């Protein structure tokens, strides 16, 4: 589920060594009809395309507080990635996030079940 394109996501998946995982699909900005990632309709599209009926089975990893909060409102699990704001470099925190990590490469440490 990305505000980018599927092609970019596939490159990221390879770098994260997730290519062998049984991912339900890639939902990019085109599938969401160019709607913002934090809009409820984008989450609904993502769940529908992935064939997931229960939001608690979904996970969003993002560096945007707005997107993390939207994911939690929709019932998703959420991981805030990054300790500093993209805008001004100030520290970021988000109580709504299930986990807060400095880099996406730390995801296996907080969610090892994704690699089992």
DSSP file (Angstrom, degrees, kcal/mol; ACC not computed):
  #  RESIDUE AA STRUCTURE BP1 BP2  ACC     N-H-->O    O-->H-N    N-H-->O    O-->H-N    TCO  KAPPA ALPHA  PHI   PSI    X-CA   Y-CA   Z-CA
    1    1 A X              0   0    0      0, 0.0     2,-0.3     0, 0.0    27,-0.2   0.000 360.0 360.0 360.0 109.2    0.0    0.0    0.0
    2    2 A X        -     0   0    0     25,-2.8     4,-0.1     2,-0.2     7,-0.0  -0.960 360.0-138.9-142.8 152.7    1.9    3.0   -1.3
    3    3 A X  S    S+     0   0    0     -2,-0.3    25,-0.1    25,-0.1     2,-0.1   0.387  94.6  68.2 -85.6   2.2    1.6    6.5   -2.5
    4    4 A X  S    S-     0   0    0      1,-0.1    25,-2.2    25,-0.0    26,-0.3  -0.154  97.7 -75.0-102.1-161.5    4.2    5.5   -5.1
    5    5 A X     >  -     0   0    0     23,-0.2     4,-1.9    24,-0.1     3,-0.3  -0.632  34.2-114.6-100.3 160.0    4.1    3.2   -8.0
    6    6 A X  H  > S+     0   0    0      1,-0.2     4,-2.5    -2,-0.2     5,-0.2   0.864 115.1  59.6 -58.3 -37.5    4.1   -0.6   -8.0
    7    7 A X  H  > S+     0   0    0      1,-0.2     4,-1.5     2,-0.2    -1,-0.2   0.907 105.7  47.2 -60.5 -42.6    7.5   -0.6   -9.8
    8    8 A X  H  > S+     0   0    0     -3,-0.3     4,-2.1     1,-0.2    -1,-0.2   0.915 110.4  53.0 -64.9 -42.5    9.1    1.3   -6.9
    9    9 A X  H  X S+     0   0    0     -4,-1.9     4,-2.8     1,-0.2    -2,-0.2   0.904 104.8  54.5 -61.1 -42.5    7.5   -1.0   -4.4
   10   10 A X  H  X S+     0   0    0     -4,-2.5     4,-2.0     1,-0.2    -1,-0.2   0.885 107.4  50.9 -61.0 -38.0    8.9   -4.1   -6.1
   11   11 A X  H  X S+     0   0    0     -4,-1.5     4,-2.0     2,-0.2    -1,-0.2   0.918 111.7  47.8 -63.6 -42.3   12.4   -2.5   -5.9
   12   12 A X  H  X S+     0   0    0     -4,-2.1     4,-2.1     2,-0.2    -2,-0.2   0.907 108.6  53.8 -65.0 -41.7   11.9   -1.9   -2.2
   13   13 A X  H  <>S+     0   0    0     -4,-2.8     5,-2.6     1,-0.2     6,-0.5   0.901 108.9  49.3 -60.4 -41.7   10.6   -5.5   -1.6
   14   14 A X  H ><5S+     0   0    0     -4,-2.0     3,-1.3     1,-0.2    -1,-0.2   0.925 110.5  49.9 -63.1 -44.1   13.8   -6.9   -3.2
   15   15 A X  H 3<5S+     0   0    0     -4,-2.0    -2,-0.2     1,-0.3    -1,-0.2   0.834 111.0  49.5 -64.7 -32.2   16.0   -4.7   -1.1
   16   16 A X  T 3<5S-     0   0    0     -4,-2.1    -1,-0.3    -5,-0.1    -2,-0.2   0.439 112.3-122.0 -85.4   0.2   14.2   -5.8    2.1
   17   17 A X  T < 5S+     0   0    0     -3,-1.3    -3,-0.2    -4,-0.3     3,-0.2   0.882  76.2 125.6  60.5  40.6   14.6   -9.4    1.0
   18   18 A X    > < +     0   0    0     -5,-2.6     3,-1.9    -6,-0.1    -4,-0.2   0.296  31.1 106.6-106.6   6.3   10.8   -9.9    1.1
   19   19 A X  T 3  S+     0   0    0     -6,-0.5     4,-0.1     1,-0.3    -1,-0.1   0.798  78.0  53.7 -59.0 -29.8   10.5  -11.2   -2.5
   20   20 A X  T 3  S+     0   0    0     -3,-0.2    -1,-0.3     2,-0.1     2,-0.1   0.571  87.8 105.1 -82.9  -7.7    9.9  -14.8   -1.2
   21   21 A X  S <  S-     0   0    0     -3,-1.9     2,-1.8     1,-0.1    -3,-0.1  -0.402  80.1-118.5 -75.0 149.4    7.0  -13.7    1.1
   22   22 A X        -     0   0    0     -2,-0.1     2,-0.2     2,-0.0    -1,-0.1  -0.590  42.4-176.8 -86.7  76.6    3.4  -14.4    0.1
   23   23 A X        -     0   0    0     -2,-1.8     3,-0.1    -5,-0.2    -5,-0.0  -0.526  30.3-133.7 -77.8 143.0    2.3  -10.9   -0.1
   24   24 A X        -     0   0    0      1,-0.3     2,-0.2    -2,-0.2    -1,-0.1   0.678  67.3 -68.2 -72.4 -16.2   -1.4  -10.3   -0.8
   25   25 A X        -     0   0    0      2,-0.0     2,-0.5    25,-0.0    -1,-0.3  -0.807  45.0 -86.9 149.4 170.4   -0.6   -7.7   -3.4
   26   26 A X        -     0   0    0     -2,-0.2     2,-0.7    -3,-0.1   -20,-0.1  -0.959  30.3-164.7-113.7 122.0    0.7   -4.2   -4.1
   27   27 A X        +     0   0    0     -2,-0.5   -25,-2.8   -22,-0.1     2,-0.2  -0.916  18.6 179.6-108.0 109.6   -1.7   -1.4   -3.9
   28   28 A X    >>  -     0   0    0     -2,-0.7     4,-1.3   -27,-0.2     3,-0.5  -0.462  46.0 -88.6-106.1 179.5   -0.3    1.7   -5.4
   29   29 A X  T 34>S+     0   0    0    -25,-2.2     5,-2.7     1,-0.2     6,-0.3   0.789 123.0  58.8 -58.6 -30.1   -1.5    5.2   -6.0
   30   30 A X  T >45S+     0   0    0    -26,-0.3     3,-1.5     1,-0.2    -1,-0.2   0.914 103.7  50.2 -67.5 -41.7   -3.0    4.2   -9.3
   31   31 A X  T <45S+     0   0    0     -3,-0.5    -1,-0.2     1,-0.3    -2,-0.2   0.799 106.7  56.4 -67.0 -27.2   -5.3    1.6   -7.8
   32   32 A X  T ><5S-     0   0    0     -4,-1.3     3,-1.9     3,-0.1    -1,-0.3   0.221 117.7-113.5 -88.3  15.2   -6.5    4.2   -5.2
   33   33 A X  T < 5 -     0   0    0     -3,-1.5    -3,-0.2     1,-0.3    -2,-0.1   0.839  67.4 -64.2  55.5  36.4   -7.6    6.5   -8.0
   34   34 A X  T 3 <S+     0   0    0     -5,-2.7    -1,-0.3     1,-0.2    -4,-0.1   0.653  96.2 150.2  62.8  18.4   -4.8    8.9   -7.0
   35   35 A X    <   -     0   0    0     -3,-1.9    -1,-0.2    -6,-0.3    -3,-0.1  -0.463  56.3 -91.2 -73.5 153.0   -6.6    9.4   -3.6
   36   36 A X    >   -     0   0    0      1,-0.1     3,-1.3    -2,-0.1     6,-0.3  -0.266  30.7-118.7 -64.5 154.4   -4.3   10.3   -0.7
   37   37 A X  T 3  S+     0   0    0      1,-0.3    -1,-0.1     5,-0.1     6,-0.1   0.833 112.1  55.2 -64.6 -32.4   -2.9    7.4    1.4
   38   38 A X  T 3  S+     0   0    0      4,-0.1     2,-0.3     3,-0.0    -1,-0.3   0.470  82.7 106.6 -83.5   0.6   -4.6    8.6    4.6
   39   39 A X  S X> S-     0   0    0     -3,-1.3     3,-1.4     1,-0.1     4,-1.1  -0.623  76.6-128.1 -78.1 135.7   -8.1    8.7    3.0
   40   40 A X  H 3> S+     0   0    0     -2,-0.3     4,-2.2     1,-0.3     5,-0.2   0.824 106.8  61.9 -53.2 -34.3  -10.4    5.9    4.2
   41   41 A X  H 3> S+     0   0    0      1,-0.2     4,-2.4     2,-0.2    -1,-0.3   0.844  99.0  55.9 -64.4 -31.0  -11.2    4.9    0.6
   42   42 A X  H <> S+     0   0    0     -3,-1.4     4,-2.4    -6,-0.3    -1,-0.2   0.902 107.7  47.9 -66.9 -40.0   -7.5    4.1    0.0
   43   43 A X  H  X S+     0   0    0     -4,-1.1     4,-2.4     2,-0.2    -2,-0.2   0.896 111.6  50.9 -65.3 -39.9   -7.5    1.7    3.0
   44   44 A X  H  X S+     0   0    0     -4,-2.2     4,-2.6     2,-0.2    -2,-0.2   0.908 110.4  48.6 -64.7 -41.7  -10.7    0.1    1.7
   45   45 A X  H  X S+     0   0    0     -4,-2.4     4,-3.0     2,-0.2     5,-0.3   0.931 110.7  51.8 -61.2 -45.6   -9.2   -0.4   -1.8
   46   46 A X  H  X S+     0   0    0     -4,-2.4     4,-1.9     1,-0.2    -2,-0.2   0.927 112.5  44.5 -58.9 -46.6   -6.1   -1.9   -0.2
   47   47 A X  H  X>S+     0   0    0     -4,-2.4     5,-2.5     2,-0.2     4,-0.8   0.916 114.4  49.1 -65.2 -43.4   -8.1   -4.4    1.8
   48   48 A X  H ><5S+     0   0    0     -4,-2.6     3,-0.8     1,-0.2    -2,-0.2   0.939 113.0  46.1 -62.3 -47.4  -10.4   -5.3   -1.1
   49   49 A X  H 3<5S+     0   0    0     -4,-3.0    -1,-0.2     1,-0.3    -2,-0.2   0.836 114.3  48.8 -65.7 -32.6   -7.5   -5.8   -3.5
   50   50 A X  H 3<5S-     0   0    0     -4,-1.9    -1,-0.3    -5,-0.3    -2,-0.2   0.586 109.8-124.4 -82.5  -9.7   -5.6   -7.9   -0.9
   51   51 A X  T <<5 +     0   0    0     -4,-0.8     2,-0.5    -3,-0.8    -3,-0.2   0.835  61.5 144.3  70.6  32.2   -8.7  -10.0   -0.2
   52   52 A X      < +     0   0    0     -5,-2.5    -1,-0.2    -6,-0.2    -2,-0.1  -0.915  28.6 178.8-109.7 124.4   -8.6   -9.1    3.5
   53   53 A X        +     0   0    0     -2,-0.5     2,-0.6     1,-0.1    -1,-0.1   0.736  66.9  66.9 -93.4 -25.9  -11.8   -8.7    5.4
   54   54 A X    >   -     0   0    0      1,-0.1     3,-2.1    -7,-0.1    -1,-0.1  -0.863  66.4-154.6-105.6 116.9  -10.4   -8.0    8.8
   55   55 A X  G >  S+     0   0    0     -2,-0.6     3,-2.1     1,-0.3    22,-0.4   0.789  91.2  68.7 -60.7 -28.3   -8.5   -4.7    9.3
   56   56 A X  G 3  S+     0   0    0      1,-0.3    -1,-0.3    20,-0.2    20,-0.1   0.614  91.7  63.1 -67.9  -8.5   -6.5   -6.1   12.2
   57   57 A X  G <  S+     0   0    0     -3,-2.1     2,-0.3    19,-0.0    -1,-0.3   0.333  91.7  86.8 -91.9   5.7   -4.8   -8.4    9.6
   58   58 A X    <   -     0   0    0     -3,-2.1    19,-2.7    17,-0.2     2,-0.4  -0.799  59.0-163.3-109.3 150.1   -3.4   -5.4    7.8
   59   59 A X  E     -a   77   0A   0     -2,-0.3     2,-0.5    17,-0.2    19,-0.2  -0.998   4.1-166.2-135.1 132.1   -0.1   -3.5    8.6
   60   60 A X  E     -a   78   0A   0     17,-2.1    19,-2.9    -2,-0.4     2,-0.5  -0.982   0.4-169.4-117.7 126.0    1.0   -0.1    7.5
   61   61 A X  E     +a   79   0A   0     -2,-0.5     2,-0.3    17,-0.2    19,-0.2  -0.971  30.1 146.2-109.1 122.9    4.7    1.0    7.8
   62   62 A X  E     -a   80   0A   0     17,-2.3    19,-3.0    -2,-0.5    -2,-0.0  -0.980  53.7-139.6-155.3 160.3    5.0    4.7    7.2
   63   63 A X  S    S+     0   0    0     -2,-0.3     2,-0.6    17,-0.2    23,-0.3   0.311  78.5  94.8-104.8   6.3    6.9    7.8    8.1
   64   64 A X     >  -     0   0    0      1,-0.2     4,-2.4    21,-0.1     5,-0.2  -0.874  60.5-156.4-103.9 123.4    3.8   10.0    8.1
   65   65 A X  H  > S+     0   0    0     -2,-0.6     4,-2.7     1,-0.2     5,-0.2   0.892  97.8  56.1 -60.5 -39.1    1.9   10.6   11.4
   66   66 A X  H  > S+     0   0    0      1,-0.2     4,-2.0     2,-0.2    -1,-0.2   0.909 109.7  44.8 -60.4 -42.9   -1.2   11.4    9.4
   67   67 A X  H  > S+     0   0    0      2,-0.2     4,-2.4     1,-0.2    -1,-0.2   0.886 112.4  51.3 -70.1 -38.9   -1.0    8.0    7.6
   68   68 A X  H  X S+     0   0    0     -4,-2.4     4,-2.2     2,-0.2    -2,-0.2   0.936 112.0  46.9 -62.9 -46.1   -0.3    6.1   10.9
   69   69 A X  H  X S+     0   0    0     -4,-2.7     4,-2.2     1,-0.2    -2,-0.2   0.887 111.8  50.8 -64.2 -38.8   -3.3    7.7   12.6
   70   70 A X  H  X S+     0   0    0     -4,-2.0     4,-1.6    -5,-0.2    -1,-0.2   0.911 108.9  51.9 -64.5 -41.7   -5.5    7.0    9.6
   71   71 A X  H  <>S+     0   0    0     -4,-2.4     5,-2.6     1,-0.2     4,-0.4   0.925 110.3  48.2 -60.2 -44.7   -4.4    3.3    9.6
   72   72 A X  H ><5S+     0   0    0     -4,-2.2     3,-1.2     1,-0.2    -1,-0.2   0.885 107.6  54.9 -65.9 -37.8   -5.2    3.0   13.3
   73   73 A X  H 3<5S+     0   0    0     -4,-2.2    -1,-0.2     1,-0.3    -2,-0.2   0.842 108.0  51.0 -61.5 -31.5   -8.7    4.7   12.8
   74   74 A X  T 3<5S-     0   0    0     -4,-1.6    -1,-0.3    -3,-0.2    -2,-0.2   0.514 123.7-107.1 -83.9  -4.8   -9.3    2.0   10.2
   75   75 A X  T < 5S+     0   0    0     -3,-1.2    -3,-0.2    -4,-0.4   -17,-0.2   0.562  73.4 137.6  92.5   9.2   -8.3   -0.8   12.6
   76   76 A X      < -     0   0    0     -5,-2.6     2,-0.3    -6,-0.2    -1,-0.3  -0.397  58.8-110.6 -81.6 161.1   -4.9   -1.6   11.0
   77   77 A X  E     -a   59   0A   0    -19,-2.7   -17,-2.1   -22,-0.4     2,-0.4  -0.672  40.9-160.6 -82.3 150.4   -1.7   -2.3   12.8
   78   78 A X  E     -a   60   0A   0     -2,-0.3    20,-2.4   -19,-0.2    21,-1.2  -0.996  19.7-164.6-145.0 137.1    0.8    0.5   12.2
   79   79 A X  E     -ab  61  99A   0    -19,-2.9   -17,-2.3    -2,-0.4     2,-0.5  -0.978  17.2-144.7-120.5 118.6    4.6    1.0   12.5
   80   80 A X  E     -ab  62 100A   0     19,-2.6    21,-2.7    -2,-0.5     2,-0.5  -0.720  16.8-155.7 -81.8 127.0    6.0    4.5   12.5
   81   81 A X  E     + b   0 101A   0    -19,-3.0    21,-0.2    -2,-0.5    22,-0.1  -0.920  53.9  29.2-111.0 121.4    9.3    4.6   10.6
   82   82 A X        -     0   0    0     19,-3.5    21,-0.1    -2,-0.5    20,-0.1   0.096  58.7-133.8 107.8 140.8   11.8    7.3   11.4
   83   83 A X  S    S+     0   0    0     19,-0.3     9,-2.2     8,-0.1     2,-0.4   0.551  85.1  60.1-101.0 -11.4   12.6    9.4   14.5
   84   84 A X  B    S-C   91   0B   0      7,-0.3     7,-0.2    18,-0.1     6,-0.1  -0.929  87.3-105.7-123.6 145.6   12.8   12.8   12.8
   85   85 A X     >  -     0   0    0      5,-3.3     4,-1.3    -2,-0.4   -21,-0.1  -0.370  17.3-141.0 -63.6 137.6   10.2   14.8   10.9
   86   86 A X  T  4 S+     0   0    0    -23,-0.3    -1,-0.1     2,-0.1   -22,-0.0   0.829  99.3  51.9 -65.5 -31.3   10.7   14.9    7.1
   87   87 A X  T  4 S-     0   0    0      1,-0.1    -1,-0.1     3,-0.1    -2,-0.0   0.964 132.7  -2.5 -74.1 -54.8    9.7   18.6    7.2
   88   88 A X  T  4 S-     0   0    0      2,-0.1    -2,-0.1     3,-0.0    -1,-0.1   0.391  89.1-113.8-125.7   2.8   11.8   20.2    9.8
   89   89 A X     <  +     0   0    0     -4,-1.3    -3,-0.1     1,-0.2     2,-0.1   0.558  66.1 143.1  78.4   6.5   14.0   17.5   11.4
   90   90 A X        -     0   0    0      1,-0.1    -5,-3.3    -6,-0.1    -1,-0.2  -0.428  61.5 -86.9 -77.4 156.8   12.3   17.7   14.8
   91   91 A X  B     -C   84   0B   0     -7,-0.2     2,-0.4    -2,-0.1    -7,-0.3  -0.326  44.8-151.0 -62.4 143.0   11.7   14.5   16.8
   92   92 A X        +     0   0    0     -9,-2.2     2,-0.3    -3,-0.1    -1,-0.0  -0.906  17.4 174.7-117.5 147.4    8.4   12.7   16.0
   93   93 A X        -     0   0    0     -2,-0.4     2,-0.3     7,-0.0   -10,-0.0  -0.976   9.0-172.4-143.2 153.3    6.3   10.5   18.3
   94   94 A X    >   -     0   0    0     -2,-0.3     3,-1.2     1,-0.1   -14,-0.1  -0.788  10.7-166.8-152.4 104.0    3.0    8.9   17.7
   95   95 A X  T 3  S+     0   0    0     -2,-0.3    -1,-0.1     1,-0.3     0, 0.0   0.776  89.5  63.3 -62.2 -26.1    1.2    7.2   20.6
   96   96 A X  T 3  S+     0   0    0      2,-0.0    -1,-0.3     3,-0.0   -18,-0.2   0.782  81.5  99.3 -70.2 -25.9   -1.2    5.5   18.2
   97   97 A X    <   -     0   0    0     -3,-1.2   -18,-0.2     1,-0.1     3,-0.1  -0.327  67.9-145.7 -65.2 140.8    1.6    3.5   16.5
   98   98 A X  S    S+     0   0    0    -20,-2.4     2,-0.3     1,-0.2   -19,-0.2   0.854  86.4   7.8 -71.7 -35.3    2.0   -0.1   17.5
   99   99 A X  E     -b   79   0A   0    -21,-1.2   -19,-2.6     2,-0.0     2,-0.4  -0.974  63.1-153.1-142.5 154.7    5.8    0.2   17.1
  100  100 A X  E     +b   80   0A   0     -2,-0.3     2,-0.3   -21,-0.2   -19,-0.2  -0.972  23.5 172.4-132.6 117.2    8.2    3.1   16.4
  101  101 A X  E     -b   81   0A   0    -21,-2.7   -19,-3.5    -2,-0.4     3,-0.1  -0.856  36.7-133.4-125.4 157.9   11.4    2.2   14.6
  102  102 A X  S    S+     0   0    0     -2,-0.3     2,-0.3   -21,-0.2   -19,-0.3   0.812  90.1  14.1 -79.1 -30.8   14.3    4.3   13.1
  103  103 A X  S >  S-     0   0    0    -21,-0.1     3,-2.3   -22,-0.1    -1,-0.2  -0.986  71.8-119.3-145.2 149.2   14.5    2.4    9.8
  104  104 A X  G >  S+     0   0    0     -2,-0.3     3,-1.7     1,-0.3     4,-0.2   0.753 111.1  72.1 -60.4 -22.8   12.3   -0.1    8.0
  105  105 A X  G 3  S+     0   0    0      1,-0.3     3,-0.3     2,-0.1    -1,-0.3   0.637  88.8  62.0 -68.1 -12.8   15.3   -2.5    8.3
  106  106 A X  G X> S+     0   0    0     -3,-2.3     3,-1.3     1,-0.2     4,-1.1   0.478  74.1  98.0 -88.0  -4.1   14.4   -2.8   12.0
  107  107 A X  H X> S+     0   0    0     -3,-1.7     4,-2.5     1,-0.3     3,-0.6   0.872  75.4  58.2 -55.7 -41.7   11.0   -4.3   11.2
  108  108 A X  H 34 S+     0   0    0     -3,-0.3    -1,-0.3    -4,-0.2     7,-0.1   0.800 102.5  57.0 -60.2 -25.4   12.2   -7.9   11.8
  109  109 A X  H <4 S+     0   0    0     -3,-1.3     3,-0.3     1,-0.2    -1,-0.2   0.867 116.8  31.5 -72.3 -36.2   13.2   -6.9   15.3
  110  110 A X  H << S+     0   0    0     -4,-1.1    -2,-0.2    -3,-0.6    -1,-0.2   0.690 133.5  29.7 -96.4 -20.5    9.7   -5.7   16.3
  111  111 A X    ><  +     0   0    0     -4,-2.5     3,-1.9    -5,-0.2     4,-0.3  -0.462  63.8 158.4-135.2  63.1    7.6   -8.0   14.2
  112  112 A X  G >   +     0   0    0     -3,-0.3     3,-1.9     1,-0.3     4,-0.5   0.744  66.2  76.3 -61.0 -22.5    9.6  -11.2   13.8
  113  113 A X  G >  S+     0   0    0      1,-0.3     3,-0.6     2,-0.2    -1,-0.3   0.749  83.9  65.4 -61.6 -22.5    6.5  -13.1   13.0
  114  114 A X  G <  S+     0   0    0     -3,-1.9    -1,-0.3     1,-0.2    -2,-0.2   0.720 105.6  43.4 -70.6 -19.9    6.6  -11.6    9.5
  115  115 A X  G <         0   0    0     -3,-1.9    -1,-0.2    -4,-0.3    -2,-0.2   0.409 360.0 360.0-106.0   0.2    9.8  -13.5    8.8
  116  116 A X    <         0   0    0     -3,-0.6    -1,-0.2    -4,-0.5    -2,-0.1   0.438 360.0 360.0 -87.6 360.0    8.7  -16.9   10.3
